Amino acid sequence: MSEQAALAAEILGLYRVSGLTLAIAESCTGGLIAATLTEIAGSSDVVERGFVTYADQAKTDMLGVPSALIIAHGAVSEPVARAMAAGALEHSPADVSVAVTGIAGPGGATPEKPVGLVHLAALRRGRQTHHERHVFAGDRAQVRLSAVISALTMVKQLADQEEP
């Protein structure tokens, strides 16, 4: 079993026991986080919905990310990742959300935003948003896989938190 499959199975078990549901907002991973979780039979009791918001307009239309935020910071930024996570909860009944936006490559990079740059945000309803910034090494597939594993790790950590 791959690392991401094992992590997904663990998350599904934890979320079932806790009665938590999950919404996923993906850009550079293009649905791979949702696919990793839903590869496992019975995941529908945890995975509430997923948003693949590859285009900037999709982030605005589907998640309510303000266009001004994208213009000011770029789609690959901490503020946009945080807004994506918040938007996933606002547009679903889920308890937890995770969002990822990045530059998987090989193109699209700038000196300030290299290939491999990924911003992730995770949020449990009523709590503070967690953010991580990574610059993953490797080709497009490796960057995307690393982003999936990081996102799943953040989702697992939110399941482990005690109630406020």
C-alpha positions as a Markdown table, in Angstrom:
| # | Residue | x | y | z |
|---|---|---|---|---|
| 1 | Met | 0.0 | 0.0 | 0.0 |
| 2 | Ser | 1.4 | 3.4 | -0.9 |
| 3 | Glu | 2.1 | 6.1 | 1.7 |
| 4 | Gln | -0.9 | 8.2 | 0.5 |
| 5 | Ala | -3.3 | 5.2 | 0.4 |
| 6 | Ala | -2.3 | 4.2 | 4.0 |
| 7 | Leu | -2.8 | 7.8 | 5.1 |
| 8 | Ala | -6.1 | 8.1 | 3.4 |
| 9 | Ala | -7.3 | 4.9 | 5.0 |
| 10 | Glu | -6.2 | 6.1 | 8.4 |
| 11 | Ile | -8.0 | 9.5 | 7.9 |
| 12 | Leu | -11.2 | 7.8 | 6.9 |
| 13 | Gly | -11.1 | 5.6 | 10.0 |
| 14 | Leu | -10.5 | 8.6 | 12.3 |
| 15 | Tyr | -13.1 | 10.7 | 10.6 |
| 16 | Arg | -15.7 | 8.0 | 10.9 |
| 17 | Val | -15.1 | 7.5 | 14.6 |
| 18 | Ser | -15.3 | 11.3 | 15.1 |
| 19 | Gly | -18.3 | 11.8 | 12.9 |
| 20 | Leu | -16.4 | 14.3 | 10.8 |
| 21 | Thr | -16.9 | 15.1 | 7.1 |
| 22 | Leu | -14.5 | 16.7 | 4.7 |
| 23 | Ala | -14.6 | 19.1 | 1.8 |
| 24 | Ile | -11.6 | 19.4 | -0.5 |
| 25 | Ala | -10.6 | 22.4 | -2.7 |
| 26 | Glu | -7.9 | 21.6 | -5.2 |
| 27 | Ser | -6.0 | 23.6 | -7.8 |
| 28 | Cys | -2.6 | 22.1 | -8.7 |
| 29 | Thr | -3.5 | 18.6 | -7.6 |
| 30 | Gly | -6.5 | 18.6 | -9.9 |
| 31 | Gly | -8.6 | 16.2 | -7.9 |
| 32 | Leu | -5.9 | 13.8 | -6.7 |
| 33 | Ile | -6.6 | 14.4 | -3.0 |
| 34 | Ala | -10.3 | 13.5 | -3.5 |
| 35 | Ala | -9.3 | 10.6 | -5.8 |
| 36 | Thr | -6.9 | 9.2 | -3.1 |
| 37 | Leu | -9.6 | 9.2 | -0.5 |
| 38 | Thr | -12.4 | 8.0 | -2.7 |
| 39 | Glu | -10.3 | 5.1 | -4.0 |
| 40 | Ile | -11.2 | 3.5 | -0.7 |
| 41 | Ala | -14.6 | 1.8 | -0.5 |
| 42 | Gly | -17.0 | 3.5 | 1.9 |
| 43 | Ser | -15.3 | 6.9 | 1.7 |
| 44 | Ser | -18.7 | 8.6 | 0.9 |
| 45 | Asp | -19.5 | 8.8 | 4.6 |
| 46 | Val | -16.5 | 11.1 | 5.1 |
| 47 | Val | -15.8 | 12.8 | 1.8 |
| 48 | Glu | -18.6 | 15.3 | 1.5 |
| 49 | Arg | -17.5 | 17.0 | -1.7 |
| 50 | Gly | -14.6 | 18.2 | -3.7 |
| 51 | Phe | -14.0 | 21.4 | -5.7 |
| 52 | Val | -11.4 | 21.3 | -8.5 |
| 53 | Thr | -10.8 | 25.0 | -9.1 |
| 54 | Tyr | -7.9 | 25.0 | -11.5 |
| 55 | Ala | -8.7 | 28.4 | -13.0 |
| 56 | Asp | -8.7 | 31.6 | -11.0 |
| 57 | Gln | -12.3 | 32.2 | -12.1 |
| 58 | Ala | -13.3 | 28.8 | -10.7 |
| 59 | Lys | -11.8 | 29.8 | -7.3 |
| 60 | Thr | -14.0 | 32.9 | -7.3 |
| 61 | Asp | -17.2 | 31.2 | -8.7 |
| 62 | Met | -17.1 | 28.0 | -6.7 |
| 63 | Leu | -15.4 | 29.0 | -3.5 |
| 64 | Gly | -16.0 | 32.7 | -3.2 |
| 65 | Val | -12.3 | 33.7 | -3.3 |
| 66 | Pro | -12.4 | 37.4 | -4.0 |
| 67 | Ser | -10.9 | 38.3 | -7.4 |
| 68 | Ala | -9.1 | 41.2 | -5.7 |
| 69 | Leu | -7.2 | 38.7 | -3.4 |
| 70 | Ile | -6.0 | 36.7 | -6.4 |
| 71 | Ile | -5.0 | 39.9 | -8.2 |
| 72 | Ala | -3.1 | 41.2 | -5.1 |
| 73 | His | -1.3 | 38.0 | -4.1 |
| 74 | Gly | -1.6 | 35.6 | -7.1 |
| 75 | Ala | -3.5 | 32.4 | -7.1 |
| 76 | Val | -0.5 | 30.6 | -5.6 |
| 77 | Ser | -0.3 | 32.4 | -2.2 |
| 78 | Glu | -1.1 | 31.9 | 1.4 |
| 79 | Pro | -4.1 | 34.3 | 1.4 |
| 80 | Val | -5.7 | 32.4 | -1.5 |
| 81 | Ala | -5.1 | 29.0 | 0.0 |
| 82 | Arg | -6.7 | 30.2 | 3.2 |
| 83 | Ala | -9.7 | 31.7 | 1.3 |
| 84 | Met | -10.1 | 28.4 | -0.6 |
| 85 | Ala | -10.3 | 26.4 | 2.6 |
| 86 | Ala | -12.8 | 28.9 | 4.1 |
| 87 | Gly | -14.8 | 28.9 | 0.9 |
| 88 | Ala | -15.0 | 25.1 | 0.8 |
| 89 | Leu | -16.6 | 25.2 | 4.3 |
| 90 | Glu | -18.9 | 28.1 | 3.4 |
| 91 | His | -20.1 | 26.2 | 0.3 |
| 92 | Ser | -20.7 | 22.8 | 2.0 |
| 93 | Pro | -21.9 | 21.3 | 5.3 |
| 94 | Ala | -18.5 | 19.6 | 5.9 |
| 95 | Asp | -16.8 | 19.9 | 9.2 |
| 96 | Val | -13.2 | 20.1 | 7.8 |
| 97 | Ser | -11.7 | 21.5 | 4.6 |
| 98 | Val | -8.4 | 21.3 | 3.0 |
| 99 | Ala | -7.2 | 23.5 | 0.1 |
| 100 | Val | -4.1 | 23.3 | -2.1 |
| 101 | Thr | -2.8 | 25.8 | -4.7 |
| 102 | Gly | 0.6 | 25.6 | -6.3 |
| 103 | Ile | 2.9 | 25.5 | -9.3 |
| 104 | Ala | 3.5 | 21.9 | -10.3 |
| 105 | Gly | 5.5 | 22.8 | -13.4 |
| 106 | Pro | 7.3 | 22.4 | -15.6 |
| 107 | Gly | 6.1 | 25.9 | -16.6 |
| 108 | Gly | 4.4 | 28.7 | -14.8 |
| 109 | Ala | 7.2 | 29.7 | -12.4 |
| 110 | Thr | 8.6 | 33.1 | -11.6 |
| 111 | Pro | 11.7 | 34.0 | -9.7 |
| 112 | Glu | 9.4 | 34.7 | -6.6 |
| 113 | Lys | 7.3 | 31.6 | -7.2 |
| 114 | Pro | 9.4 | 28.6 | -8.3 |
| 115 | Val | 8.2 | 25.3 | -9.7 |
| 116 | Gly | 7.2 | 23.2 | -6.7 |
| 117 | Leu | 5.8 | 26.0 | -4.6 |
| 118 | Val | 2.6 | 24.9 | -2.9 |
| 119 | His | 0.4 | 26.6 | -0.4 |
| 120 | Leu | -1.9 | 24.4 | 1.7 |
| 121 | Ala | -4.6 | 25.4 | 4.1 |
| 122 | Ala | -6.8 | 23.3 | 6.4 |
| 123 | Leu | -9.7 | 24.4 | 8.5 |
| 124 | Arg | -11.9 | 22.7 | 11.0 |
| 125 | Arg | -15.2 | 24.6 | 11.4 |
| 126 | Gly | -15.0 | 27.1 | 14.3 |
| 127 | Arg | -11.2 | 26.9 | 14.5 |
| 128 | Gln | -8.1 | 28.7 | 13.2 |
| 129 | Thr | -6.9 | 28.0 | 9.7 |
| 130 | His | -3.7 | 26.1 | 9.5 |
| 131 | His | -1.3 | 27.0 | 6.6 |
| 132 | Glu | 1.8 | 25.4 | 5.2 |
| 133 | Arg | 4.1 | 26.6 | 2.5 |
| 134 | His | 6.3 | 24.1 | 0.7 |
| 135 | Val | 8.7 | 24.0 | -2.2 |
| 136 | Phe | 8.6 | 20.4 | -3.3 |
| 137 | Ala | 11.4 | 18.9 | -5.4 |
| 138 | Gly | 10.9 | 16.8 | -8.5 |
| 139 | Asp | 8.9 | 16.8 | -11.6 |
| 140 | Arg | 5.2 | 17.6 | -12.0 |
| 141 | Ala | 4.0 | 14.2 | -10.8 |
| 142 | Gln | 6.3 | 14.3 | -7.8 |
| 143 | Val | 5.2 | 17.8 | -6.8 |
| 144 | Arg | 1.6 | 16.8 | -7.0 |
| 145 | Leu | 2.1 | 13.6 | -5.0 |
| 146 | Ser | 4.0 | 15.5 | -2.3 |
| 147 | Ala | 1.1 | 18.1 | -2.1 |
| 148 | Val | -1.4 | 15.2 | -1.7 |
| 149 | Ile | 0.6 | 13.7 | 1.1 |
| 150 | Ser | 1.0 | 17.1 | 2.8 |
| 151 | Ala | -2.7 | 17.8 | 2.5 |
| 152 | Leu | -3.7 | 14.5 | 3.9 |
| 153 | Thr | -1.3 | 14.9 | 6.8 |
| 154 | Met | -3.0 | 18.3 | 7.6 |
| 155 | Val | -6.4 | 16.6 | 7.4 |
| 156 | Lys | -5.3 | 13.9 | 9.8 |
| 157 | Gln | -3.9 | 16.4 | 12.3 |
| 158 | Leu | -7.3 | 18.2 | 12.4 |
| 159 | Ala | -9.0 | 14.9 | 13.2 |
| 160 | Asp | -6.7 | 14.4 | 16.1 |
| 161 | Gln | -7.5 | 17.7 | 17.7 |
| 162 | Glu | -9.6 | 17.8 | 20.8 |
| 163 | Glu | -12.9 | 19.6 | 20.8 |
| 164 | Pro | -12.6 | 23.3 | 21.9 |
